[in-house]
Amino acid sequence: MKHILTTLLLSLLTVGAQAQQNPRLERCGNSTARIVANGKPMLMIGGELGNSSASTPDDVKRTFSHLHQMGLNTVLVPLSWELIEPQEGAFDMSSLDTILNEARLNELKVVLLWFGAWKNSMSCYAPEWFKRDLKRFSRAHTPEGKPVEEASSLSKNVLEADKRAFCRIMQHLRDHDAQEQTVIMVQVENEIGMIEVPRDYSADATRMYQSAVPQQLTDYLKKYQKSLHPYLKEKLQPKAQAGANWPQLFGDDIYTEEIFQTWTYATYVEQIAKAGREIYNLPMYVNVALNSRDRKPGQYPSGGPLAHLIDLWHCGAPSIDVLGVDIYDKGIKSWLSKYHLPNNPLFVPEIRLDDKDAMYALYAFGHHGAMGFCPFSIEDYPLTTATNANDWKQMDLSQDDQLNAFSTVGSSRSPLVASYRLLRQAEPLILERQGTKDMDAVLLDNEQREAEIVTPDGIRLTVKHSYTLGWEPGAKDAVWPETACIILRLAKEDYLVIGSGVVVTFSPAESSATWQKGDKRIGLAKCEEVEIVDGRQQIVRHLNGDQTHQGRHIRIPVGAFQIQHFKLYRY
């Protein structure tokens, strides 16, 4: 009888696990999306670990505890092939198990980064047995026939070895994480792309380059000709005949060589991702090293999932959900716009670690409806910033003790920690408004000190850098720091402003330059600093006096990170 009951209980648990949906990507409008895990949508308010910061159990334990205190809900963690399969055919999942266990203990969701055949173009995280066997696992070549330290994307042996290891990982996740759903997304390879040269010039690659473009791609180009990325439209040769090869269809230059290389990478990644999803269906993405600073293909990683090559990736790798953008260059607004496309939700899996990220995160989530925002090497970011003469080393305080020391040593949360704290509080409200006109954000700096948001209520919110008032000491500085805020519309003429370093004024959107009889003005009915706890606003303080300049504006000074609730009225 006991045996029967045990069997029945196991069967019920199995059925329950199967009935529960896997983590998935949920679309919100045309160009936004979010992850749904354990049945609930979430923003990935996260960070990415340095390449080797999860290579030992001690590293993982120490790092994950720090990230939990920072307020992250998601961590992007490298998983390298050399640790998973140190000897060919002998798999070791202990590093993955450590990641799963420590993430659960620290209430973190995980995005796994598969460092397989390529990491930053190179095959540096492949196992030693793979690297040494050049006969089986061939390399890409330069025009002179020189091998480069990058596995060939046309090698069946490379593909099968890479895929076998990846599938073992997906099988392990299916068997050991389907119920907990600790891992919510997987990155396939890392910043894939050909460096040093625009394409592989091996004999096999050159033969393929001079052969007819695959029908799979030509059919796609014909089907989606009206919505192709402008770059690809321009590359298509109007006089190309059926059966044209790559130079004939796209023109004979290094940019066509990049298009060709893109196709080989995309179709390679598709075979990896498709095989993995057939075992355990999780959302998957690829990340990109940017084509910045006027570099040419090969000077930047040629053939990666760049925005202007998005159609090749959509056609060649339909099992990939998102092209994620890694940002290490100036021009944050431009880069976010290039990768927030009608056919690509915005995800920032890497960005240079900097205090500015506090503002960039607000802007990415509020203006672009980002799925996630994850500064790189996040484990190196401090919890707090000392504001007196002593820094943390002089005070001999550990990271674990810093958050308990704000009031006694004149310190405050570091900007990114403070920003993430606000985002975590407002996360349900942000999720509800993704893809709607009830949310927007502004990012201000030394060059752009003012922006406008027109709300569905017909109210113009003019958002300025708080230094424009001239009241704060830093206003006299030659260079002003970045500031940002998210504006959420809760109901008619009812809003939240979330951010730092902004002053918000209000007027009718339709107001004329000169006052006319019958015109109405917008007034401030109430303003409160609030915290959001368990989905409910808790008033920290009322702000209808000097803090609002007697009702003239809403203000959050530079250095302060606040949520303010304000209601407007017409008179």
Summary of the structure (lengths in Angstrom):
residues: 571
radius of gyration: 26.1
end to end distance: 77.4
largest distance: 87.5
contacts: 1912
relative contact order: 0.10
helix: 36%
strand: 28%
